[in-house]
Amino acid sequence: MSTGKKVGITIASILLLLVVAGAGYAVKVYLDVKGTANEMYEKPTREKSELRDAPVEINKKVPISVLLLGIDTGDLGRDEQGRSDTMMVATLNPEDGETTLLSIPRDTYTEIVGMGQNDKLNHAYAFGGADMAIASMENLLQIPIDYYVSVNMGGLKEVVDAVGGVNVDNTLDFSQDGTDFHTGNIHLNGEEALSFVRMRYEDPEGDYGRQERQRKVVMGIMKKAVSPSILTQYTEILSTLKDNVRTDLNWDQLMTLQKNYRDAFTVIEMDQMKGAGIMLDGISYQEISWEELTRVQTLLQEQLELK
């Protein structure tokens, strides 16, 4: 199963939308982007996180967090609720001009809030959608999740093709789906990008190596997203976004983010929460040590200025 198909579009979706929206001086472009944002929007079921005293005010440039979910619906003929097989938390600090992007293993063994049991973290979305995924992530990381973006698996190929392909630095020679990937800087179209992030079994780092390739494709998309030439492909990009992305960020909030948080995208610090493999009742999980969990919690809390 490819977990990487969702990651690229997960972050790039919001960034691409903000970049295009920022150039919305043309009426048609403005209306097209706003229409796409309205189709992507899902009204939140809560006013704020229980870990915050009051709702965040992004107009005041406070640090915020966004949960990025890559859902395995929309690929290989799937149309069920799906699981969040890719999970990242982004903390955006506009005053420091920095974003921290944390990857969380999908098989993390933790409490599924609302189910009264421990299970793989990626099952939270299957059991209770975005609400349960958010609640379980907040419980694990001990930080408020202010917004979320979910993306169906089928979106990465279209986005990569829409931006004209991506360049990545490949550090491992391997073959996947009939394509040979050589070390060095390589250019990938949409189909190649899917194969690039799909490979796991030839990688000595296993799933963690695959997650590293996911982040490389993400960065490749983001570099293309900030290029002025991207506006020539904006209709293709918007079509892909509205078909694959859902978020509780509305149009006005997206415009405020574009204005107040743009500098936070200039420096992106990547991090990875790592666990150790365990077997319980014949099922494989990732167990996160107390030391690693404390490290990650402290990092994110500092970025959100909660400590």
N, C-alpha and C positions, 0 to 999 in steps of 0.2 A: 504494500500500500504506500502511495507517495504522500508523505506529509509536506513535501516542499511545494506542491502545486499551489498551495494557498498562501504561502508566506509572502512572496513577492508582492502580490496585489494587496495584502493586508495593510502594510505600511504605505505603499505607494498610492493606494486608493485615495487616502485622505490628502497626502502631499500633492498628488496630481490635481485633485479637485481644487485645492487651495491655490496652486500655481495658476491654473487656468482662470479661476475666479478672480485672482489678483489682476488679471489683464482684461477684466470685464467691461472695459470702456466701450466696446462694441456691443450694441444692444442685443443683437442676435446671440452672441457668445454668452452674454450675461444671462439671458433668459434660458438658454440651453443648459447652462451650468446650474442655475437655480432649479430648473425642472428636474434635473438628475438628482440634485440634493434632496428634493422633496420625495422622490421615489425611493431613495435609499433610507429615508428617515423612519424610525420606529419610535413611537412615543414611549418614554421610560415609565416603568411601573412604580418608581420611587422618586422622591424629590431630591434625596441626597443619600450618601453612604451613612450607615450607622456609626462609622468611625470618624465622622466629621460632625462638629457642633452645628454647622450651618452649610447650606449649599455653596459650592465654590463660585466665586465671582471672577470669571475669566477677563472681564473688562478691567479688573484691577491687577492683572498680570501675576496671579498667584500660581505657584507650581501645581500641576495637575498630573493625573495618571490616566492612561488609556489601556484597556485590555484588548489585545488583538487576538482574535480567534480564527483559525483556519478550519473550516468545517468540511467533513468528507462527503457531504451531500453535493450533488452536481457533477460527479465524475464516475466513470465506469457504469453509467446507467442508474446510479443511486438517486432516489428522490425521497428517502425517509428523513427523519429529524437529523440524524447524523451525530458524529462525535467531533469534539474540538481536538483534532489530531495535531494541530500546531497551536501553541499558546505562548504569547509574548506579552510582557508588560512594559509599556513605555512611560517614563516619567519625564515631563517637560518642564524645565525651569527657565522661564524667559529672562529673568534678571541675570542669571549666570550664563545664558546663551548656550545651554547644553541639554541634550536629551540622553537618557540612559535607556538602553534597550536590552531587556532581560529575557532570555529564552528559558522556559520551564519544561522539563521532560514530560511528555504526554502520559507516561506510565507512573508518574509520581504517586506513591501510596499515601493517601491523606483522607481526612474526613470530607464526605460529600454532604454539605450543609443542606438540611431538609430531608435527607434520606435516613439519617440516624445510623450511618455505617461508614466504614472506610472502604475505599475502592480506588481505581485509577482516576486521576484527576480529569482526564479527558472524557470520562463517562458522565460528569456533571451536566454537560450540555445535552447529552442524550436523554438524561432523566428529567431535566427541568429547564432546558433552553438557556438563554443568556443570563437570566436571573440567578439560576442555581450555579452556573459557572462563575459569575461574579462573586456570589456569596462564598463559595468554596475557595476562590482565589484570595479574597480578603482574609478569610480565616487562616489560610496557610501563610500568607506573607505579612499579615498584620499591618496592612496599609489600606486606605480607602481606594476603591476603584471608582473614578469619577465618570468615565465614559467607556464605551466599548465600540469596537468595529468587528463585525463578523463577515467572513468571506467564504463563498462556496469554492470547492476544489477546482471547478472548471475554469477559473478566471485567469490564472497566471499566463497561459499560452497566449491568450488574446491580448493581454496587456503588453507582454514582451514584444509581440509582433506590432502592436499599435505604436510603440515608441521606437520602432526600427531596430529591435534587437538590443542586447546588452553585452558589455565587455566584462570579463571576470578574470581574476588571476587564479589559475588552476595549479594545485600543488601535487596532484596525484594522477598518474597515467591509469586510465581504466576504460572499459567499454560498457555501454548500457543501451539496450534497445536498438542494437545494430549501429550505434554511433561510437566512434573512438574519440576519447577526450585526452589530449596531450597536455603535458605541463607547460606553463607559461601563460601569457595573456591571450585569451581566446574570445571570439565573438560568437554569441549564441542567438539563434532565432527562438521563437516560442516553443517549438517542438523539442529542440535541443536543450532548452532551459529546463523543461520538464524532466528529461532524461538525466540531466546533470544533477538535479536535486533528488532524484528518485533513488540513485544508487546508494546501497548501504553495505551489502555483504562483502564487497571487495575492499572496503575501507577498514583499516586497522582500528579506527576510532569508532566504528559502528554507527549508531544513531547520532552520536555527538558530531562525528565527521559530516554526516548528512546535514545536520543543523548548521554547521559552519558554511557549507555550500549554499544553503538557503539564504544565509545572511549576505553572502557575496552577490547572489542574484538580486536581493533586495537593494543593496547599495548600487548595483548597476542600473536598476530601474530608477532609483532616486536621482542619480547623476543625470540621466536622460530627462527626468521630470523637470529639472530646473533649467533646462536649455530652452532658449526662446523658440527654437525650431519646433518644439513640442506642440505649439499652437496649431500647426498645420494638420496634426492628427487628432485634434481634440474631439471631433465627433465620434471617431472610433473608440477613443478612450472612454468617453461618457457612456456610450452604448454598453461597453463592458462593465462599467461600474454599476449602472442601474440594474443590470441583470444578475450581478454576483455579490454586491455589497449591501449590508444593512448596518445602521448605526443609530445611536440615540443622540447624536449631534445634529441639531437642526440647522437650517440655513443661516440664521443670524449668528449662531455660535460658531459656525464654520468661518463666517466673515470676520468675527472677532479673533479667532485663532489665526487667521491669515494676517491680520494686522498686528496682533500682540505677541504671537509665539513664533513668528517666522525665523527669528534669529536663533531660536533653540534648535532648529534643524541644521545649523551650520556645523555643530560639533555633536557627533553621535558616538557615545561610548557603548560598545557591545559587551555584554556579559552573559554568562551561562551558568545556571544552577545545575550542579551535578550531583548524582546520587550513586548508589551501589545496587547492583542487581540482586534481588532476592526472589525466592519461590515460596508462594503460599497456596496450599491446596492445588498444586500443579499449575499455578498461574504466575507469570513473571511480572514483577513490579520494580520500580526504582525507589529505593529507600533513601531519603535525604537525612544526612547526619545533623545532629543538633548544631554543630559548629558551622556547617555550610548554611543551614537555614538561618542561623543568627547573623552570619556575614551578609546574606542577601537582604534580610529584613532591615538591618542597620543601613546598608547602602541605599535602599529605596526610601527609607524614612528620612535620611539626611537629604536626599535629592528633593523630597517633598517638604523639607524644612519642618518636619514633625518632631525632630530631636534638637 
